[in-house]
Amino acid sequence: MALSDHPAERHRQIAGLFTDRVRGTRSWDAPSPVAGWTARDVVRHLVEWLPALLTSGADVDLPRGPSVDDDPVAAWQTHRDGVQAVLDDPETAHRKLTNPHIGSLPLDTAIDQFYTADVFMHTWDLSRATGQDDRLDPGFCARLLAGMEEIEQVLRSSGQYGARIRVPDDADVQTRLLGFIGRNPFWPEPVSRTP
C-alpha cells in the first residue's frame, strides 16, 4: 500500500505500522541497531522528543501516558493518539510551528517532515531489534533519501545522524536510505563506514 501525501493520513499509516511492531515486541531489552539503545529506547525516543517541540513551538500539549519504563505499549499508544488528534484537528491547518533551527512551518507539515519521517525510519530499528518484518515502503524511502541527500551537510552537522555506511552500488532504496542515515542495513553484522 502506497503512503498518503496528506500528513494526517500518512501519520496514521506509518504510526499504525510502528504500533504493530510495538505490539509484536516480546523483549523490550533487546539491543537495537542504534548503538546503546534497546527496543524500549526506540519507543522512548519517539515518545519523548516531540512533546517539547510542540509545546515550545506551537503551544500544543500532547497527553502524557505511562512511562515507557512501566508500559512501553501504552506509552506509545497514548502518544500516537495525541499526535493523530492534532493532525486530525481542522484548526491545525491554520497553525504554525516556530523553532529557531527550522524557522516557521505549517504545524502539520512540521510534524510530517520531522516526526512522522522519524517514526518511519525508527520502525526499521524496532523491527530489526525484535525480529519482525523490517520492510519499509520503497516509495517513501526514495522520497526521504532524495530530500536528505540535498541537505546532507546540514544533517551531518546536526549530530542526529551517524556517518554514512557503505552499501553495495546496486542496493535497493531501503538499504541505501539506512546506510545514508548511519544504520548498518545488515545489522548485527560488522560494517565499514565512509569517512
Disulfide bonds with the S-S distance in Angstrom:
none
